[in-house]
Amino acid sequence: MKIYEDLCSLIAHSPNEDEPNELEQIHMLRPIGPRKIEREMSSEQWLDKFNGAWLGRAIAQDIHKAVEIAQGTNDQLTLVKRVWDAFSHYDPVHTNNNAAMVAASLAFAQGDFTKAIATSV
């Protein structure tokens, strides 16, 4: 299924513990091409961009962790318990833990969209 393939592709490129944090190492991994950074932004605009980047990285790591949990789980109830335990530091209505549950369900269902929805819900 297309959704499953897209999810697998996303996870293959998600940040993890092996991803570099040093600027030189990050520069070596990015594709060659022109880059233009707006230099004339207010402090609020820079902070907004930084927060967006930070939140994007955080949710990508959470989704990656959830998919790893799904890949090592054989049944739906165990999957749900493991994911909720792993993300219990979030409020139950937080975006990250719910996105992680959806991603884990999609990975667990291996292309069976009905099974993925049943697992998530």
Buried (B, 14 or more C-beta within 10 A) or exposed (E): EEEBEEBBEBBEEBBEEEEEEEEEEEEEEEEEEEEEEEEEEEEEEEEEEEEEEEEEEEBBBBBBBBBBBBEEBEEBEEBBEBBBEBBEEBEEEEEBBBBBBBBBBBBBBEBBBEBBEEBBE
